[in-house]
Amino acid sequence: MKVFVDEECSLHRPPYEILSGKIVAYHETPDRLLQIRLALEGDGVFQIEDADRSIDVQRHALQVHSVDYIEYLESAFGLWVEEGGDPEGSLFPETFPNAKITQRFATANLAPRSLAGKTGYYCFDLSCPITADTYTSVLASARVSLSAARELSRSGESAFALSRPPGHHAGTSVAGGYCFFNNVAIAAKYLQQESECSTCCGIAILDIDYHHGNGTQEIFYSDSSVTYVSLHAELDYPYFTGSREERGDGPGEGFNHNFPLPFGTEDGAYCGELRKGVKVIKEFDPAYLIVSLGVDTFESDPIGAFKLTTACYAEIGCIIRGLSKPTLFVLEGGYDLDTIGKNVRTLLEGFITGAV
Ligand SMILES: [Zn+2]
């Protein structure tokens, strides 16, 4: 299996985040990519390939994200420094346009003058500080998923986008949960455009990250050409999305499927629900499958509360293989650096070989 990478994915390095009321080291680090790469290379099962730098990432990102959001991400740090921000520092939001205080601006097209204000408009939490190199990494991460998607459309061969920042929390015009561009959504739009029948090219997105992919859900909520299936922790981050009742809207009604699971979910229960999700995808019969691959479902993950073991990842890979679809795996979460490489490899090998 080809694995696509880009060294610019590692430039984004915010020093800290605020979690459970504490200032802690940023969990979403470049070391995640390094550990996975070390686990994948060396024995010929996986072929590491550089992403294509000639891909016009912004053009493809515009199929998913709004122009003003992309312009904001591109320019925010520079403008903030011009306003007096620390060139070595990180841009954080200072306020959020909570609906309870924004009636005044509802029709006035909220446009805060300062970047600290604008930042709160374009993100929904504190986990997406913007540093001098953030946008370069955001582009690189999407470039990796586009390069892997291109491999899929040209050869029909499944591929893995080994990239960060992750993407499934990023919506049309909002960052959050370490995510800026929604890499799987950008890849899905690309695959549809490249398809001979773009209007009938169905895509299924299977999100097996521990957290609900609120951004992916939002982007395709009214779209019947993309079915979204997510297994995630109920009542955990991002808290306000991911219920079974969220089933899509308008023409997209019935194409959004959430499988919330309780804290402490173990291998057997997880795979049982996964088989239900896979059944939904089988009935949809997509041209391509995209997997939002998070391993923060692991028992020792520092920010997850499921109890999956490494053996379970082989079974997950095997269950996904059963769909027999050209499959694009895109990295999302997973924060236990000691096991992230082994768990990702185990899942991909389960997919390749069908052995548990
Ligand atoms: Zn996650």
Residues whose N, C-alpha, C, O or C-beta is under 5 A from the ligand:
A	BS01	ZN	D209 Y210 H211 G294 D296 G333
